[in-house]
Amino acid sequence: MAGTGPEHRGLAKAKGYIQIDQELCKGCGVCIFFCPKECITTSTKLNAAGYLPATYSTDSECTGCAVCALVCPEVAIEVYRA
């Protein structure tokens, strides 16, 4: 069906996405601070270690720039480019 994709509804198509290992993340917030598109927030659920880990917003405009993964001290972020 033509004209029904996200780019036709005024929504930007994400160029990438990330996955954050919730159990490795210690919730330091460095990735949240450095994300240029504000795609990462703090979770409301504790992980097994008692931290509030970072979480990826799936409706964001991630560019796949990998800045978050580069600054993560726990190496808890994997970046995928579309």
Secondary structure as GFF3:
##gff-version 3
##sequence-region A 1 82
A	DSSP	three_ten_helix	6	8	.	.	.	ID=ss1
A	DSSP	beta_strand	16	20	.	.	.	ID=ss2
A	DSSP	alpha_helix	30	34	.	.	.	ID=ss3
A	DSSP	beta_strand	40	42	.	.	.	ID=ss4
A	DSSP	beta_strand	54	56	.	.	.	ID=ss5
A	DSSP	alpha_helix	67	71	.	.	.	ID=ss6
A	DSSP	beta_strand	77	81	.	.	.	ID=ss7
###
